[in-house]
Amino acid sequence: MTAIEAIRTYAHHAPSSEASVILGELARNDPHESVKVGGISCLTELCETQEISMLVTLLQDLPAVTWAVHIEELHALKKLGIKPPSLFNLAEVDNLELKNTLTQTGWNLQNQLADGI
């Protein structure tokens, strides 16, 4: 069983109030990128807008290995209808997948400039 499978199984069987706290903790503090992504993904599936909102600070961090955590958080924000904070720190990132995600989710810098963020 992979870490993602274990996280998904836990999220499915645990009481939602308990799961949201644990999944948020994993997304914030686990050293493994895949566990962070799994935590964000499960929180999104559980529609835990409060926990996802608290994770926006992850978008300000440099990636541990890849931009997967940032990409998952951007998708979560979009799916749950949460407006992200300023994303100007991502403007100079030279990563095609991240740039595609910013475009696909509508979280591009032109929108933020127009909104005065």
MIZA-558458 format. One line per field, with one value per atom (N, C-alpha, C): residue in three letters; chain; atom name; x, y, z. Coordinates in Angstrom, 1 decimal. Example, Ala and Ser with C-alpha at 12.3 -4.5 7.8 and 13.67 -1.06 7.14 Angstrom:
res: (ALA; ALA; ALA; SER; SER; SER) $
chain: (A; A; A; A; A; A) $
atom: (N; CA; C; N; CA; C) $
X: (13.2; 12.3; 13.2; 12.8; 13.7; 12.9) $
Y: (-5.7; -4.5; -3.3; -2.2; -1.1; 0.0) $
Z: (7.8; 7.8; 7.8; 7.1; 7.1; 7.9) $
//
This chain:
res: (MET; MET; MET; THR; THR; THR; ALA; ALA; ALA; ILE; ILE; ILE; GLU; GLU; GLU; ALA; ALA; ALA; ILE; ILE; ILE; ARG; ARG; ARG; THR; THR; THR; TYR; TYR; TYR; ALA; ALA; ALA; HIS; HIS; HIS; HIS; HIS; HIS; ALA; ALA; ALA; PRO; PRO; PRO; SER; SER; SER; SER; SER; SER; GLU; GLU; GLU; ALA; ALA; ALA; SER; SER; SER; VAL; VAL; VAL; ILE; ILE; ILE; LEU; LEU; LEU; GLY; GLY; GLY; GLU; GLU; GLU; LEU; LEU; LEU; ALA; ALA; ALA; ARG; ARG; ARG; ASN; ASN; ASN; ASP; ASP; ASP; PRO; PRO; PRO; HIS; HIS; HIS; GLU; GLU; GLU; SER; SER; SER; VAL; VAL; VAL; LYS; LYS; LYS; VAL; VAL; VAL; GLY; GLY; GLY; GLY; GLY; GLY; ILE; ILE; ILE; SER; SER; SER; CYS; CYS; CYS; LEU; LEU; LEU; THR; THR; THR; GLU; GLU; GLU; LEU; LEU; LEU; CYS; CYS; CYS; GLU; GLU; GLU; THR; THR; THR; GLN; GLN; GLN; GLU; GLU; GLU; ILE; ILE; ILE; SER; SER; SER; MET; MET; MET; LEU; LEU; LEU; VAL; VAL; VAL; THR; THR; THR; LEU; LEU; LEU; LEU; LEU; LEU; GLN; GLN; GLN; ASP; ASP; ASP; LEU; LEU; LEU; PRO; PRO; PRO; ALA; ALA; ALA; VAL; VAL; VAL; THR; THR; THR; TRP; TRP; TRP; ALA; ALA; ALA; VAL; VAL; VAL; HIS; HIS; HIS; ILE; ILE; ILE; GLU; GLU; GLU; GLU; GLU; GLU; LEU; LEU; LEU; HIS; HIS; HIS; ALA; ALA; ALA; LEU; LEU; LEU; LYS; LYS; LYS; LYS; LYS; LYS; LEU; LEU; LEU; GLY; GLY; GLY; ILE; ILE; ILE; LYS; LYS; LYS; PRO; PRO; PRO; PRO; PRO; PRO; SER; SER; SER; LEU; LEU; LEU; PHE; PHE; PHE; ASN; ASN; ASN; LEU; LEU; LEU; ALA; ALA; ALA; GLU; GLU; GLU; VAL; VAL; VAL; ASP; ASP; ASP; ASN; ASN; ASN; LEU; LEU; LEU; GLU; GLU; GLU; LEU; LEU; LEU; LYS; LYS; LYS; ASN; ASN; ASN; THR; THR; THR; LEU; LEU; LEU; THR; THR; THR; GLN; GLN; GLN; THR; THR; THR; GLY; GLY; GLY; TRP; TRP; TRP; ASN; ASN; ASN; LEU; LEU; LEU; GLN; GLN; GLN; ASN; ASN; ASN; GLN; GLN; GLN; LEU; LEU; LEU; ALA; ALA; ALA; ASP; ASP; ASP; GLY; GLY; GLY; ILE; ILE; ILE) $
chain: (A; A; A; A; A; A; A; A; A; A; A; A; A; A; A; A; A; A; A; A; A; A; A; A; A; A; A; A; A; A; A; A; A; A; A; A; A; A; A; A; A; A; A; A; A; A; A; A; A; A; A; A; A; A; A; A; A; A; A; A; A; A; A; A; A; A; A; A; A; A; A; A; A; A; A; A; A; A; A; A; A; A; A; A; A; A; A; A; A; A; A; A; A; A; A; A; A; A; A; A; A; A; A; A; A; A; A; A; A; A; A; A; A; A; A; A; A; A; A; A; A; A; A; A; A; A; A; A; A; A; A; A; A; A; A; A; A; A; A; A; A; A; A; A; A; A; A; A; A; A; A; A; A; A; A; A; A; A; A; A; A; A; A; A; A; A; A; A; A; A; A; A; A; A; A; A; A; A; A; A; A; A; A; A; A; A; A; A; A; A; A; A; A; A; A; A; A; A; A; A; A; A; A; A; A; A; A; A; A; A; A; A; A; A; A; A; A; A; A; A; A; A; A; A; A; A; A; A; A; A; A; A; A; A; A; A; A; A; A; A; A; A; A; A; A; A; A; A; A; A; A; A; A; A; A; A; A; A; A; A; A; A; A; A; A; A; A; A; A; A; A; A; A; A; A; A; A; A; A; A; A; A; A; A; A; A; A; A; A; A; A; A; A; A; A; A; A; A; A; A; A; A; A; A; A; A; A; A; A; A; A; A; A; A; A; A; A; A; A; A; A; A; A; A; A; A; A; A; A; A; A; A; A; A; A; A; A; A; A; A; A; A; A; A; A; A; A; A; A; A; A) $
atom: (N; CA; C; N; CA; C; N; CA; C; N; CA; C; N; CA; C; N; CA; C; N; CA; C; N; CA; C; N; CA; C; N; CA; C; N; CA; C; N; CA; C; N; CA; C; N; CA; C; N; CA; C; N; CA; C; N; CA; C; N; CA; C; N; CA; C; N; CA; C; N; CA; C; N; CA; C; N; CA; C; N; CA; C; N; CA; C; N; CA; C; N; CA; C; N; CA; C; N; CA; C; N; CA; C; N; CA; C; N; CA; C; N; CA; C; N; CA; C; N; CA; C; N; CA; C; N; CA; C; N; CA; C; N; CA; C; N; CA; C; N; CA; C; N; CA; C; N; CA; C; N; CA; C; N; CA; C; N; CA; C; N; CA; C; N; CA; C; N; CA; C; N; CA; C; N; CA; C; N; CA; C; N; CA; C; N; CA; C; N; CA; C; N; CA; C; N; CA; C; N; CA; C; N; CA; C; N; CA; C; N; CA; C; N; CA; C; N; CA; C; N; CA; C; N; CA; C; N; CA; C; N; CA; C; N; CA; C; N; CA; C; N; CA; C; N; CA; C; N; CA; C; N; CA; C; N; CA; C; N; CA; C; N; CA; C; N; CA; C; N; CA; C; N; CA; C; N; CA; C; N; CA; C; N; CA; C; N; CA; C; N; CA; C; N; CA; C; N; CA; C; N; CA; C; N; CA; C; N; CA; C; N; CA; C; N; CA; C; N; CA; C; N; CA; C; N; CA; C; N; CA; C; N; CA; C; N; CA; C; N; CA; C; N; CA; C; N; CA; C; N; CA; C; N; CA; C; N; CA; C; N; CA; C; N; CA; C; N; CA; C; N; CA; C; N; CA; C; N; CA; C; N; CA; C; N; CA; C; N; CA; C; N; CA; C; N; CA; C; N; CA; C; N; CA; C; N; CA; C) $
X: (0.8; 0.0; 0.9; 0.6; 1.4; 0.8; 1.6; 1.2; -0.2; -0.3; -1.6; -2.7; -2.6; -3.6; -4.0; -3.0; -3.2; -4.0; -3.6; -4.3; -5.7; -6.0; -7.3; -8.2; -7.6; -8.4; -8.7; -7.8; -8.0; -9.1; -9.0; -10.0; -11.4; -11.5; -12.8; -13.4; -12.6; -13.1; -13.2; -12.4; -12.3; -13.5; -13.9; -14.9; -14.4; -15.2; -14.8; -14.1; -14.6; -14.0; -12.6; -12.3; -11.0; -10.1; -10.7; -9.9; -9.4; -10.2; -9.8; -8.6; -8.6; -7.5; -6.2; -6.3; -5.1; -4.6; -5.5; -5.1; -4.5; -5.0; -4.4; -3.0; -2.8; -1.5; -0.5; -1.0; -0.1; 0.3; -0.7; -0.4; 0.5; 0.5; 1.3; 2.7; 2.8; 4.1; 4.8; 4.2; 4.8; 6.0; 7.1; 8.3; 8.2; 7.2; 7.1; 6.1; 6.5; 5.7; 4.4; 4.5; 3.3; 2.3; 2.7; 1.8; 1.1; 1.8; 1.2; 0.2; 0.5; -0.5; -1.7; -1.5; -2.6; -3.5; -2.9; -3.7; -4.5; -3.9; -4.7; -5.8; -5.5; -6.5; -7.7; -7.4; -8.5; -9.3; -8.6; -9.4; -10.3; -9.8; -10.7; -11.9; -11.7; -12.8; -13.8; -13.3; -14.2; -14.8; -14.4; -14.9; -14.6; -13.4; -12.9; -12.3; -13.2; -12.8; -11.9; -12.2; -11.4; -10.0; -9.8; -8.5; -7.7; -8.4; -7.7; -7.3; -8.2; -7.9; -6.6; -6.5; -5.3; -4.0; -4.2; -3.0; -2.5; -3.1; -2.6; -1.2; -0.8; 0.6; 1.6; 1.2; 2.1; 2.5; 1.7; 2.0; 3.1; 3.5; 4.6; 5.9; 5.9; 7.1; 7.7; 9.0; 9.7; 9.4; 9.4; 9.1; 10.2; 9.8; 10.8; 11.5; 10.8; 11.3; 10.7; 9.3; 8.6; 7.6; 6.8; 5.7; 4.4; 4.4; 3.2; 2.3; 2.8; 2.0; 1.3; 2.1; 1.5; 0.4; 0.6; -0.4; -1.6; -1.5; -2.7; -3.4; -2.7; -3.4; -4.1; -3.6; -4.2; -5.5; -5.5; -6.7; -7.7; -7.3; -8.2; -8.9; -8.1; -8.7; -9.8; -9.5; -10.4; -11.7; -11.5; -12.6; -13.6; -13.0; -13.8; -14.2; -13.8; -14.2; -13.6; -12.3; -11.6; -10.6; -10.7; -9.8; -8.4; -7.4; -6.0; -5.5; -4.4; -3.7; -2.9; -2.1; -1.3; -0.4; -0.3; 0.5; 1.7; 2.0; 3.2; 4.5; 4.6; 5.8; 6.0; 4.9; 5.0; 5.2; 5.2; 5.3; 6.6; 7.7; 9.0; 9.4; 8.5; 8.8; 8.8; 9.9; 10.1; 9.6; 8.3; 7.8; 6.5; 6.5; 5.4; 4.1; 4.2; 3.0; 2.4; 3.2; 2.7; 2.0; 2.7; 2.1; 0.8; 0.7; -0.5; -1.6; -1.3; -2.2; -2.8; -1.9; -2.3; -3.3; -3.0; -3.9; -5.2; -5.1; -6.3; -7.3; -6.7; -7.6; -8.1; -7.5; -7.9; -7.1; -6.2; -5.4; -4.2; -4.4; -3.2; -3.0; -1.8; -1.4; -2.2; -2.7; -3.5; -4.8; -5.4; -6.6; -6.3; -5.2; -4.9; -4.6; -3.9; -3.6; -5.0; -5.9; -7.2; -8.0; -7.8; -8.5; -7.8; -6.6; -5.9; -5.2; -4.9; -4.3; -2.8) $
Y: (-1.2; 0.0; 1.2; 2.2; 3.4; 4.4; 5.5; 6.5; 7.1; 7.4; 8.0; 7.0; 5.8; 4.8; 4.8; 4.8; 4.8; 6.1; 7.2; 8.5; 8.5; 8.0; 7.9; 7.0; 5.8; 4.9; 5.5; 6.2; 6.8; 7.9; 8.7; 9.8; 9.2; 8.1; 7.5; 6.9; 6.3; 5.6; 6.5; 7.5; 8.3; 9.2; 9.6; 10.7; 11.9; 12.6; 13.8; 14.9; 15.1; 16.2; 15.8; 14.5; 14.0; 14.0; 13.6; 13.5; 14.8; 15.8; 17.1; 17.7; 17.5; 17.9; 17.2; 15.9; 15.0; 15.3; 15.4; 15.6; 17.0; 18.0; 19.3; 19.3; 18.6; 18.5; 17.8; 16.7; 16.0; 17.0; 17.7; 18.6; 19.7; 20.2; 21.3; 20.8; 19.6; 19.3; 18.0; 17.2; 15.9; 16.2; 15.6; 15.9; 15.3; 14.4; 13.8; 14.5; 14.9; 15.7; 14.9; 13.6; 12.9; 12.8; 12.8; 12.8; 14.1; 15.2; 16.6; 16.7; 16.2; 16.2; 15.4; 14.2; 13.3; 14.0; 14.7; 15.4; 16.5; 17.2; 18.3; 17.7; 16.7; 16.0; 15.5; 14.9; 14.3; 15.4; 16.5; 17.6; 18.3; 18.3; 18.8; 17.9; 16.6; 15.7; 15.8; 16.1; 16.3; 17.7; 18.5; 19.9; 20.7; 20.5; 21.1; 22.5; 23.4; 24.8; 25.5; 25.3; 26.0; 25.5; 24.1; 23.6; 24.0; 23.9; 24.3; 25.8; 26.6; 28.0; 28.3; 27.5; 27.6; 27.1; 26.3; 25.8; 26.7; 27.9; 28.8; 29.2; 29.2; 29.6; 28.7; 27.5; 26.6; 27.2; 28.0; 28.6; 29.6; 30.0; 31.0; 30.3; 29.0; 28.2; 27.7; 27.5; 26.9; 25.4; 24.8; 23.3; 22.5; 21.4; 20.5; 19.8; 19.3; 18.6; 19.1; 19.0; 19.5; 20.5; 21.0; 21.9; 21.3; 20.0; 19.2; 19.7; 20.1; 20.6; 21.9; 22.8; 24.1; 23.8; 22.9; 22.6; 22.0; 21.1; 20.5; 21.6; 22.5; 23.5; 24.5; 24.8; 25.7; 25.0; 23.8; 23.0; 23.0; 22.8; 22.7; 24.1; 25.2; 26.5; 26.7; 26.3; 26.5; 25.7; 24.4; 23.5; 24.0; 24.5; 24.9; 26.4; 27.1; 28.5; 29.4; 29.1; 30.0; 30.8; 32.1; 33.0; 33.0; 32.8; 32.7; 34.0; 34.0; 35.3; 35.6; 36.7; 37.0; 35.9; 35.7; 34.6; 35.2; 36.4; 37.0; 36.3; 35.6; 34.9; 33.7; 33.3; 32.2; 32.7; 34.0; 34.6; 34.2; 34.1; 33.9; 32.4; 31.6; 30.1; 29.6; 28.9; 28.3; 26.8; 26.6; 25.2; 25.2; 24.4; 24.4; 23.9; 22.9; 22.3; 23.3; 24.1; 25.1; 26.2; 26.7; 27.7; 27.3; 26.0; 25.5; 25.5; 25.1; 25.0; 26.4; 27.4; 28.8; 29.2; 28.9; 29.2; 28.5; 27.1; 26.3; 26.6; 27.0; 27.3; 28.8; 29.6; 31.0; 31.8; 31.3; 32.0; 32.6; 33.5; 34.1; 35.5; 36.0; 37.3; 38.4; 38.3; 39.4; 39.6; 38.5; 38.6; 39.2; 38.9; 39.5; 41.0; 41.4; 42.8; 43.5; 42.9; 43.6; 43.7; 42.7; 42.8; 43.6; 44.1; 44.9; 44.2; 42.9; 42.1; 42.4) $
Z: (0.0; 0.0; 0.0; -0.9; -0.9; 0.1; 0.3; 1.3; 0.9; -0.4; -0.9; -0.7; -0.9; -0.6; 0.8; 1.7; 3.1; 3.5; 3.0; 3.3; 2.9; 1.6; 1.1; 1.9; 2.3; 3.1; 4.5; 5.1; 6.4; 6.2; 5.2; 5.0; 4.8; 4.1; 3.9; 5.1; 6.0; 7.2; 8.5; 8.6; 9.8; 9.9; 11.1; 11.2; 10.6; 9.8; 9.0; 9.9; 11.1; 11.9; 12.3; 12.6; 12.9; 11.7; 10.6; 9.4; 8.9; 9.0; 8.5; 9.2; 10.5; 11.3; 11.0; 10.9; 10.6; 9.2; 8.2; 6.8; 6.7; 7.4; 7.3; 7.9; 9.0; 9.6; 8.7; 8.0; 7.1; 5.9; 5.4; 4.3; 4.7; 5.9; 6.4; 6.7; 7.4; 8.1; 7.6; 6.9; 6.5; 5.6; 5.8; 4.9; 3.5; 3.3; 2.0; 1.1; -0.1; -1.0; -1.3; -1.6; -2.0; -0.9; 0.4; 1.5; 1.6; 1.4; 1.4; 0.3; -0.9; -2.0; -1.7; -1.1; -0.7; 0.3; 1.3; 2.3; 1.7; 0.8; 0.1; -0.7; -1.5; -2.3; -1.5; -0.4; 0.4; 1.1; 1.5; 2.1; 1.0; -0.2; -1.3; -1.5; -1.5; -1.7; -0.6; 0.6; 1.8; 1.8; 0.9; 0.8; 2.1; 2.6; 3.8; 3.5; 3.2; 2.8; 3.8; 5.1; 6.1; 6.1; 6.1; 6.1; 4.8; 3.7; 2.4; 2.4; 3.0; 3.1; 4.0; 5.0; 5.9; 5.3; 4.2; 3.5; 2.4; 2.2; 1.1; 1.4; 2.6; 2.9; 2.2; 1.9; 1.2; -0.2; -0.7; -2.1; -2.0; -0.8; -0.6; -0.5; -0.2; 0.1; -1.2; -1.2; -2.3; -2.3; -3.4; -3.4; -2.8; -2.2; -1.7; -2.9; -3.8; -5.0; -6.2; -6.3; -7.5; -7.1; -8.0; -7.7; -7.5; -7.2; -7.0; -5.9; -4.8; -3.7; -4.1; -4.8; -5.2; -6.2; -7.1; -8.2; -7.5; -6.6; -5.9; -5.1; -4.5; -3.7; -4.6; -5.8; -6.7; -7.2; -7.5; -8.0; -6.9; -5.6; -4.5; -4.3; -4.4; -4.3; -5.3; -6.5; -7.6; -7.4; -7.1; -7.0; -5.8; -4.7; -3.6; -3.6; -4.7; -4.9; -3.9; -3.5; -2.6; -3.4; -3.2; -3.9; -3.3; -4.1; -3.5; -3.2; -2.3; -2.0; -3.3; -3.2; -4.3; -4.7; -6.0; -6.6; -7.3; -7.0; -7.7; -7.5; -6.4; -6.1; -7.1; -7.8; -8.8; -10.2; -10.4; -11.7; -12.4; -11.8; -12.4; -12.4; -11.9; -11.9; -13.3; -13.6; -14.9; -14.9; -14.8; -14.8; -15.6; -16.6; -17.6; -16.9; -16.1; -15.4; -14.5; -13.7; -12.8; -13.6; -14.7; -15.5; -16.1; -16.6; -17.1; -16.1; -14.9; -13.8; -13.5; -13.4; -13.2; -14.3; -15.5; -16.6; -16.6; -16.4; -16.3; -15.2; -14.1; -12.9; -12.9; -13.8; -13.9; -12.9; -12.2; -11.2; -11.9; -12.9; -13.5; -13.0; -13.3; -12.8; -13.4; -14.6; -15.2; -14.4; -13.9; -13.1; -11.8; -11.2; -9.9; -10.1; -11.1; -11.4; -11.6; -12.3; -12.5; -11.2; -10.3; -9.1; -8.0; -8.3; -7.4; -6.3; -6.5; -5.4; -5.4) $
//
